[in-house]
Amino acid sequence: MSVREDVEDLVHRRSGLTEVEIAEEILGPGARQQRVNPSCRGLSEEGRIERRGQGGRGDPFRYYPIREEL
């Protein structure tokens, strides 16, 4: 699996994670968030996952699966 696929799979299994948490879950403890930023942002821009928050320490971006409308 690619990092991008891993990010999407993880967000669907464990919603509400930050980029730091996603990086550490996929790449191991101490992994830098910069390694997953492009995947997180790209998936969000494509409407595959949802990004919430303002970014930064006080309100980091958190990622959630897209909820399908019934």
Secondary structure, DSSP 8 states (H G I E B T S, - for coil): --HHHHHHHHHHHSTTEEHHHHHHHHH-TT--GGGTHHHHHHHHHTTSEEEES--SSSS--EEEE-----
